Amino acid sequence: MNLPSILGNPIEYLKGVGPVRAELLQKELGIFTFRDLLEHFPYRHVDKTRVNLIREIRPDVEFIQVAGRVTSVNLVGQQRSRRLVAEIRDASGTLELVWFQGIHGVQKLVQVGGDYLVFGRVSFFQGSAQLTHPEIEAYAGPAAERPEHLEPVYPTTEKLKVRGLGGRQLGKLTQTLLGLLKEKDLPENLPESVMTYSDPVSGDPARWISRYEAYRQVHFPVNPGGYQAAVVRLKFEELFLAQVRLGLIKSKRHRSSQGVVFSQVGELFNQFYSRHLPFELTGAQKRVLREIRKDTGTGRQMNRLLQGDVGSGKTIVALLTMLLAVDNGYQACLMAPTEILARQHFEGISALLKDLPLEVRLLTGSSKSKARKEVLEMAREGGLHILIGTHAVLEETVQFRQLGLAIVDEQHRFGVAQRARLWQKAAVPPHVLVMTATPIPRTLAMTAYGDLDYSVMDELPPGRQPISTVHRFEDRRSQVMDFLKHEIGKGRQVYVIFPLIEESEKMDYENLERGYENIKAWFPEPKYWISRVDGRQKAEIRDTNMARFLGGDTQIMVATTVIEVGVNVPNATVMVIESAEKFGLSQLHQLRGRVGRGAEKSFCILLTSPRLGKEARERMNILTETNNGFKIAEKDLELRGPGDIEGTRQSGLLNFKIANIVQDREWLELARERAMELLEKDPELIMEENRELKVFLQTQQGRTAWSKIS
């Protein structure tokens, strides 16, 4: 019988903590239990095990420990500029020590002629090395007992430092805790088959150190090598356990979810594919259709995320999947987040299917009562094959005779509960395909969406020209405006986009207002006509203005990011993004994707202030260098971190304690590979060799929130 580990004990019961300190640790660092303290990892270590010679100090050395005799101690300067300066000498040279605070205490401790051990951060003043506010203590010579391990430095807060819980004190508490722990408190959770591995960098065979040893060495390593062995073991363990959890959820869903069977590729699909398909499918589109075909023929519910870059042809894949459903006697539904996008889908799909015996209808919030009544009746009676709509299709009055497929476009615009209402409209849950034009980096997809089946479309259909992207500063505005006039003169249309940031909404609307007036000054009526679209307008005004641009009645659309998703105007060839430095990488890429939809050469112009920070400048450089949304998404993840990426289903999901999915990509790849190998042999973890792993995962339940997309 396994006795419970002491790691679950409340932190106040650790010697040196107590109720008052416990409350501070809980509020400031989220440390509630012994386990939380154990998993509060140091962010670096300092080496006090070695005494260096003063001459060994170099500009690339951050911290150093030296020993020597103090030859002078002087108080320098007056009042605020007052400082204590001491000089220490060893056999190799001299070093200056400086204190600006706590001078009185240091004066008592440091005496001329005394031998001292000094540790501190190296800095240089007028070319000479010095240690500012070093730690200093009397030195009894080389025989004196030195630490046996590197000293950890822990993340803390100013409030904790004031209350005597700085980094060093946290280290003492952690040392106390490690003194209480036995191997039984940190049992091995990696099966023997996973304990050996090939190093992803060198390819050499290796073995993980034990879990118990890893926790000791990550806090108090005997040398840098010991720390490195511990930290990679714990990173791998964290990533491996996450991948096993995801794999178990996916495996359970595959075994238990019932779904309708699309047993045939029928007449409608084949006729459209051979006679009406407007272009040859890309390899990526064909691959995704094979994956969908396989899913829908198994008798279990498909739950697939389809991610494809802007313009990769997701709509054709959706259409062919709907024809597959209709060929098998089922109805299909496609839901879009906005009325204009739903209408675009309806018009585009209706045009493609005009020669086939199919009933396709549109349902939105503004559908007239007579048309609405007809659509509801057709859906209920089964005469309607394909329904395209907005949130309106979620209403209780919308019932299907036999819904077999539900497709959601731009899935991150809908809540989970909203989407679920769509799949509840059938006795047997329909197959689910959710689409997003926001590329998800592979590392993020493997962690945030690893429990789903997901398809990637990473090719553009033939004939699509890459968009030329340039970065211009404000002082080039007149040239930019002349270029817009040139394009409009050729019969083209242009977008001018202004940022909208919630924190400064009032100021942003003032900027939009000012920007709109400036554009009108550059492009006076009646020679030019402008549509304005923003979130403050009434829906009918916004839709009218957008419709005028779609119809070619206006040449310029001045807008906020409401047009980020889905607007398809093939004649629009220029996208100007004002104050582009205020946008994230992925959002800039999404906006850029509104042009380049026709046969003509298209352009994106990033207008910014000349005063750009390093990160903003890097974002501009990336956009001008590549049109590849997946590369951009990877860079976005690198710059912003996983917690800030939209749609990544945060809720403890990516809050790893020690692993970082951007920096530890090779360990994530290895963890996924080993987890999949293990689950392929033992999908329910019932083999004896995996028993400890299963027990460990059961004890961890509730500490991480995973969920499928529906």
N, C-alpha and C positions, 0 to 999 in steps of 0.2 A: 504493500500500500504506500503510495506517494503522499508524504505529509506536505501541507501547503507551505510555500516558500515565505520567508519573512519579507519578501519584496513588496507584498501587499500592505504592510504595516503603515499607518499614518506617520508622516514625517515628524510630527511633534514628539514621537516616542524615541527618536534617535538622540543619543547622548550629545548634548551641546546645542539642541534646538529648543524644545519646549513650546508651549502654546503661542507666545508672542512672536517668536521668530518664525514659527510654522505659518502663522497668518500672513506674515510678510512674504515668505517664500511662495505661498499659494498665489497671492495677489500679483507679485512682481514677475515670477518666473513659471507659474503654473506647476510648481512642485508640491504635490499632495502626498505622495507615498515614497517609500524607500526606492521603489523602481524608478519613479520620476527623477530622483536625485541621481541614480545610477546612469540614467539615460540623458542627463544634463552633461553633455560632453565638452571637454576643453577645446578651445579653438586654436590653441598653440601650446608649445612647451618651451621652457627655458632650461638650458643645460648648465646646472651648477655642480656637475660631477667633476668638472675639469677646471684647473686653475691655469689661465693663460699668461704668457709674457706680454708686457705692455707693447712691445714692438710688433706683436701679432695683430694689433688692431689695424683693420683696413676699412675702406669706405663701404665694402659690401657686407661687413659684419654688423648685425643688428644689435645683439646683446653680447656682453662679454663679462667674464669674472677674472679679476686679477688680485694678487696679494702683494703687499709691499709696506714700506715705512712712510708714514706721513712726515714730510719735511717742512711744511708750513701750513698755517690756518689763518686766514685774514677776512675781516669783515669789510666789504667794499660797497661804496655808494651810499646814498641817503634815502630815507623814507621808502617810497614805492620801488625804487631801483636798487634797494639794499639787497645784498646777497653774500653768502658765505662761500669763500673759495679756498679749497685745500689742494695741496699738491702731494701726490703719492709717488714713490720711486721704488722700482725693483732693479734687478741686475741688468735689465735691457733698456730702461728709459724711464721717463716721467710722464704722469698723466694728471690732468686737472679735473677736480671734482667740484660741482657747483650745486648749492641749495638756495632756493628763493623763499621757501617756506619751512616752518619747523626749525628755524635756525637755532633757537635757544637750546632745544634738545640735542641737536647735532653737536653744538659747542661743548656740551657736557660729556658727550661720548668720545669725540675725536680729539686726541692730544698729540702735539708734535712729539716725534720720537717713538710713537706707538706703532705696532704692527697690526695691519687690518686686512680683512678680506672684503673686497668690494664687488658688487654686481650691479649692472645697469645697462641702459640703452645708450649706444654710442651715437654721439653727434659731433659735428665739426664746427668750430668757431674760428674764423680768420685762418682757416687751413689747419688748425690744431685740433686733435681729438680731445673730447671731454665727456664726462658722464654727468648728466643732470639728475639731481635727486636720486642718487644711487642708494641701494641697500648697503649698509656697512656694519661690520662687526669685528670684534677683536679676533686676531688670527694667532693660533697656537702652533703654526707650522704644518708641513706636509703630513705629519703623522696624525693630525686632527681628523676626527671622523667627518667624512663628507657624505652628502646624500648618495644613495645607491640608485636613484632613478632621476629622470628628467622631471622638472617641476611643472605641473599643469597650470594654465591660465584659463579661467572660466569666464563665460559671459555673465555679467551681473548688471545692476542698475545703480544710478546715483543714490536712490533712496536706500538700497541695501547697503551700499558702502558706508553711508552715514550711520547706519544701525549696526555696523560691525560685521557685515556679511559681504565683504568684497571678494575678489577672485581667490585670494589666498585662504580666507576663512572657509569658502566653499570647498576648497581642496582638502582642508582638514576634516570637514564633515564627511566628504567622500572617502577619505582614508579611514575614518572611523567605521563607515558602513562596510567597506571592503574587508575590514578586520573581522566583521561579524559573519560574512558570507562563506558558505561552504559550497563544494562542487554540486551538492544536491539542490542548492538554491538556483543554480544556473545550469541545469542539465542540457546535454547536447540535443539540439532540435534538428540538425541536418542528418539525414540518413547516411549510412556508410557509403552508399553509391555516389553521394554528392560531395563527400569530404575530400575526394581527390579531384583535381581539375588540371586543365592546361592553361597556363598564364596567357591571357588574351593579347598581351603585348609581345612577350618573348617566345611563347609557344612551349616553354619548358613545363614538364610535369611538376605538380606541386600538391601540397596538402594543407588544408586550412588548420590553423591552430584551434585548440578547443574553445568553446564558447566562454567557459569560466576564465581561461587564460586571456582571451581577447578583451574581456571587460577590465581585467586587472591592468593589462598592458596599454589599453587605450587611455586610461587615466594616469597611470604611473609607470611609463615604459622605462626599461633599463637603458635603452639607447634608441636612436631614431629608427633603426631597423625593426625593433620590437614594436614600436608604435605603428609603423607602416603595415606590418603583418596583422596587427589587431584591427586597424581601421578598415582594411580591405575585407577582412573576414566579416566584420559587422555590417559593412555596406552591402556585400553580397547577400548576407543572411536576410537583411531587410528587403532587398529587391526580390530575392528568391521566394520569400514567404508571400509577398504581394502577388507575384506571378502565380504561385500555387493557389492562393485564394481565388484569384480571377479565373484560373483554369477550372477549378471545382464548380464555380457558379455557372460557367459556360457549359461545362460537361453535364451538370444537372439539368440545365435548361434544354440542352439537346436531347436528353433522355426522357424528360417529363412533359415538355410542352406539346400539346396537340395542335395540329394545323390542318387546313384543307390541302388536298393534293391536286396540283396541276399536272395531270398525267401526260398531256400531249402538247406538242407545238402544232397548232391547227391552221386552218385555212386563212383566217384574218392575219395572223402573224406572218405566215409565208407570203401571202399576197402583197402585204405592205412592204415586207423586206425585199422582195424581188422586183416589185413594180413601182413603188411610190417613195422609197427611201431617197431623200434628196442628195445624199452623198455616201461614199464608201465609209463604213464604220472604222474607227481607229482600232488598233490592237487592244488598247485599254478598254474600250467600249465592249468589244467582243468578249474579253476576259470576264468583265463584270456580268455580262448577260449569262455566261456559262455558270458563274457562281450562283446567280439568282435562279437559274433553271434547276441547278442541283438542289438548292435550298427548298424550292417550292414543290419538288417532287418527292420529298422524304416522308411526308405525313406529320412533320413537326412544324411549328410556326417559325417562319423566317423573321429574324429580328436583325436587319442589316443596316449598317451606317454606310452611306455612299458619299465619300468625300472626293471632290474634284475641283481643280483650279477653275478660276473664272473662265468661261467659254470652252470648257472641256467636253461639253455635249451631254450633260446629265439628263436634259429633258428628253432626248431621243431614247435613252436607256429607260427612263420612266414610262414613256409611251409604249415601247415594245413590251415592257413588263405588264402594262395594263392590257395590251392585246393578248398576251399569254393568259391572263385571268379570264378575259371574255371568251376566248377559245375553249376554256374549260367550264363554261357555264356560270361564271361568277361576275359580279359587278366590281368596278374599281373606283376609287376616290382619290383625288389629289388635292391637298390643302396647302394654300400659300398664305404668308403672313399679312399681305396687304391686298386691297381691292385691285389696284393697278397691276400688281404682279399676277394675281389670279386671272384677271381679264386677259393679260398678255399670254398666259399659258393657254387659256381657252381659245383665243383667236388663232394662236400658232398651231395647236393640236387639231382644232377643227379644220383648218386649211389643209393640214397634212392628211387628214382622214376623210376628206370630202367625197372621195370616190368609193368609200367602203360603207356597207350597210350597218352603220353604227349610230346610236343616239348619244350625243355628247351635250351636256348642259352645264350652265354656270349658275352658281348660287352665292350671292354676296349679301351684305347688309342692306344694300340699296336695290336689290331685286324687287320689281313691282309685284304686288300681291297676286295678280293673275298668273304671271310667269312662275312665281314661287309655288303657288298651288299646283301648277302643272308639273313642276320638277318633283315636288314631294310625292305626288301620286305616281309618277313614272318610277321613282326610286323604290317606292313601297310595292308596286305591282310587278317590278322586274323589267319594265320596258326601257329603262334607262341603263345604258351600259357603262358610261363614264361620267362621273360628277366631278367638276372642278369648282373649288370655292375657297372662301376665307373661313374665319371662325364660325360663320353662319352654319356650316355643315355640322357643327358640334351640337346644335340645338336639338332638344328632345323630339321636336316634330319631324326631324329628318330620320327616317327609318328606311332600311334597305331590305329587299327581299332576300338577297344572298350576296352580302359583301365578302369578297375574297381577298382584296388587296387594298391597303391604305398606304398612301405615299404622302410624306410631309416634306415640303420644300423649306429650306432655311430653318432647320429644326430648332436652332437655339432661340428663335423668336417665340416659341411656344413652350409653356410649362409642361412638366411631366403629366400633371393631372389633366390638363387640356387634351394632350395627345391621347391619353388613356381613354377619354370619353369617345374617341373615334373608333378604337378597336373594340369597345364594348357594344358596338351596334350589330354584332353578329353572335350567334349561338356558339360557333367554333371561332376563336379569334382569327381575324384575317391576317394574312402575311403583312409584315411591316417593312417599309423601305423609307428611311429618313435620309434626306440629302442636305449637304452643306457645301457652300462654295468657299468656305474658310478652310484652307488646307491645315491639317493638324500634323505637327511634326511627328515623325515616327516614334521618337522616345515618349512623347506625350500619349500617342495613340496606344502604345504598348502598356501604359500604366493607367491612364484615365479611362480608356475604352477597351481595355484588354479582355473584358468579359463579353464583348460583343463580337459578332461577325462584322468585319468592315472591309469595304472595297475601296481601292484608290484608283482614280483616273488621272494619270499624269501625262497625257498626250493631248495636244490640241488638234481638232479636225483639220484636214487639208484645206489650204486656201486662206487660213488665218494668218495675217501678217503680224509680226511682233510690234508692240507699241514702242515708239521712241520716247524715252523719258529724259527730260533735262531739268536741271536745277538752276533757278535764276534768283538773284537778289532783287530787293525792292527797287534799286536804282535802275534796273533794266525794264521796268514796267512798260515804258512807252514802246519798246521793241516788241514786248509780248503782245500788247494791244494791236500793234500793226500786223503782227502775224495772224491774230484772230480775224482781223478785217480781210486779210488775204484769203484765209480759208473760207470765210463766209462768202467772199466774192466768187469762190469756186462752187457755191451752192451747198456748202457744208454747214453743220450746226456745232455749237460749242457749249460746254458746261463751265460754270465758274462756281466753285464750292467754297463756302466759308465754314470755319470750325464752330462747333457748338459743344461747350463743356459745361456740365451741370453746375459745377462749383461757381462759375462766373457767367451764369445764363444771361443776366441783364446786360453785362458788358458785351457778351457775344452778339446779342441781338442788336445792340448799338453799332457794333462793327459790321454786322450784316446790313443794317440800314444804310450806314455810311458807304459800304462797299457797293450796294445796289445803286445808290445815287451816283457814285463814281463811274460805274459801268454805263449808266444812262448818259452821263456826260461824254464818255468816249464813243458811245453808240446811240446817237440821237434818233428818235422817231421822226418821220415815218420811214427813213432809210432802213432802220433796224427795228426789230420787235423782240421784246424780252419777256420771258416767263419767270415769275418768282415763286419759289416753293419753299415753305418752311413749316415747322411744327406748330406755330401759333395760329396758322390759318385754319379756317373751318374746312372740314374734309371736302366739301363740295367745291370750294374755291381752289383748294390744292389740286384736286383731281382735274378740274377744268384747265388750270394752268399747265398741268403735266400733259393733259390730252392735247393741248395746243402745240406743245413742243413735239410730242409724239407724231402729230399730224403734219409737222413742218410749217405751221402757221407762225411760229416764232423761231428765230435763229439762235438765240442765247437763252440758256436756263441758268439763273442765279439761284442757288439753293444751299441749304445746310445738308447734313449727311442723311437726310430722309431718302435720298436717291441712291444710297450706298448699295442696296441689294435689288437686283432683278430688273431695273429699267432697261429696256432693250430698244435702242434707237440706232439702227445701222448707219444712218446718215451723219451721226455725231462723230466727229473725228478729233476733237481737241477737248482735253480735260485740264482746266486750270485749277490748282488747289491753293487757295490763299492761306497764308500762315501755316504752311505745311509742317513746320516744326512742332505744331500743337497736336499732330495726329500720330498714332502708333503705326508701326510698319504694316501690320496686317490690314488696318483700315485704309491706309494709303493705297495698298495693292488692290483692295476691293473697289475703291473709288476709281482707280485707273481702269479697272475692268469694265467700266460703263462705256468706254470707247473701244475701237478696234473690232466692232461687231459686223462691219461691212467689208467690202472688197477694197476700200480706199485705205491709204496709209494714214495711221492715227498717231496722235501725240499726247503726252501728259507733261504738263509744266508745273513744277513744284516751286512756288513763290515763297520766299522766306525773308526774314530780317537778316541783315549781314552779321548780326551778333548771335552766333549759334554756339551752343554748348557742344562738347565732344560727342555725346551720344546722339544729339539731333543731327550733327554733321554726318555721323556714321550712317544714320537712317537714310539720309538723302543719298549718300554714296551707294548704299545697297540697292535702293530703288532705281538709280540710274544705271546700275551695272547688270541687273537681271530682271527678267519677267517671270521667273520660275517661282510660283507661289509656295512650293514646299521648301525651297532654299530660304525664302523670305521668312516663312513661319519658323524654321529652325533658328534663324538669326534673332527673330523676335523673342523666341523662348529664351535664347541665350542672354539677350539684353534685359528682358523684363522679369524672367523667372516664371515658373509654372503657375504660381499663385495669382498672377495678374492676367493670364490669357483667358479671354472670353470663352465660355462654353466648355470649360474643362471639368465641369461637375465637381467643383470644390465642395468639400464637407468632410475634411479630414483625409481626403483621398490621396493627396500628394504631399501631405505633411510628414515626410520622412524625417526621422530623428537625426540620421547621420548621412544617408545617401543623398545624392543630388542627381536627378535624371539627366541634367545637361552635362555636368562635368564627369559623371560616372557612366557614360554611355556604354563603354566596353563591358563593364560589370553587369549592366542591365541586359545587354545582349546575351551574355553568358548565363545570367540568372533565368532569363526566359527560356533559353535553349534547354537548360537542365531541368527546369520545372515541367516543360512539355514532354521531355523524355520520360520523366518519372510518372506523369499522369497518363501517358500512353500505355505504360505497362500496368499501372495500378490506379484507374480513374476514380476510385472511391477510397483510396488509402486504407485498404484492408489487409495488405501484406504485413507480416510481422516486422520487417525491417523499416516500415514507414509508420509504425504505431506511435513512436514518440513524437513524430512530426504532427500526426493527427491530433494527439492529446494537446500538444502545444497550441495548435490552431484553434482548438475548441476553447482553451483557456483565454485566448486572445479575442474571442468573438465580442463584437460590440465596440472594440477599440478603433475599428476602421469601418467607414460606411461605404459599401459597394452597392450599386444598383444597375439594373439593365435599363436600356433607353426607354422602354415602354412602361 
